[in-house]
Amino acid sequence: MYPVNLHKTEILGVVRLIIEPDGKNGEIAFIVAGPWQGLGLGLKMVNYMIEICEDKGLETVYAFMLPDNQ
């Protein structure tokens, strides 16, 4: 997991990657603290994680999103 701590006093969001045993597929999951939602932080974390997935040679990356999330 890669905690995002821009202000060095609180964690604003967390993103993680779980690579499946086949080494070709991975699931990403992320969360952004309420006050920081809607500011593009989640997108930055996901884009960063996609770069990591590409570096690791993953073929497929997926995430599950609850219908309530915006």
C-alpha positions as CSV (number, residue, x, y, z in Angstrom):
1,M,0.0,0.0,0.0
2,Y,1.1,3.5,-0.7
3,P,-0.3,6.1,1.8
4,V,-0.6,9.6,0.5
5,N,0.6,12.1,3.1
6,L,0.9,15.5,1.5
7,H,0.8,17.6,4.7
8,K,2.9,15.2,6.7
9,T,0.2,15.3,9.5
10,E,-2.6,13.2,8.1
11,I,-3.1,10.4,5.6
12,L,-5.3,11.8,2.8
13,G,-5.8,8.5,0.9
14,V,-4.5,5.0,0.5
15,V,-4.1,2.9,-2.7
16,R,-3.1,-0.8,-2.8
17,L,-2.3,-3.4,-5.4
18,I,-3.0,-7.1,-5.0
19,I,-1.3,-9.2,-7.7
20,E,-3.0,-12.5,-8.4
21,P,-0.9,-15.7,-8.2
22,D,-0.6,-15.9,-12.0
23,G,1.4,-12.7,-11.9
24,K,-0.5,-11.3,-14.9
25,N,-3.6,-9.7,-13.2
26,G,-4.0,-7.4,-10.3
27,E,-6.7,-5.6,-8.3
28,I,-6.3,-2.0,-7.2
29,A,-8.3,-0.5,-4.3
30,F,-8.2,3.0,-3.1
31,I,-9.9,5.4,-0.6
32,V,-9.7,9.1,-0.2
33,A,-10.6,10.8,3.1
34,G,-13.9,12.7,3.0
35,P,-12.6,16.3,3.0
36,W,-10.2,15.5,0.2
37,Q,-12.8,13.8,-2.1
38,G,-13.6,15.5,-5.4
39,L,-10.2,17.2,-5.8
40,G,-8.6,14.6,-8.1
41,L,-6.5,12.8,-5.5
42,G,-8.1,9.5,-6.2
43,L,-7.3,9.9,-9.9
44,K,-3.7,10.7,-9.2
45,M,-3.4,7.6,-7.0
46,V,-5.0,5.3,-9.6
47,N,-2.8,6.7,-12.4
48,Y,0.3,6.2,-10.2
49,M,-0.7,2.6,-9.5
50,I,-1.4,1.9,-13.2
51,E,2.2,3.0,-13.8
52,I,3.4,0.5,-11.2
53,C,1.3,-2.2,-12.8
54,E,2.8,-1.5,-16.2
55,D,6.3,-1.6,-14.7
56,K,5.4,-5.0,-13.2
57,G,4.2,-6.3,-16.6
58,L,0.6,-6.9,-15.5
59,E,-1.8,-7.6,-18.4
60,T,-5.0,-6.8,-16.6
61,V,-5.8,-4.4,-13.7
62,Y,-9.3,-4.1,-12.2
63,A,-11.1,-2.5,-9.4
64,F,-14.6,-2.9,-7.9
65,M,-16.6,0.2,-7.2
66,L,-19.7,0.4,-5.0
67,P,-22.7,2.0,-6.7
68,D,-22.9,4.6,-3.9
69,N,-19.4,5.9,-4.7
70,Q,-19.2,8.9,-7.0
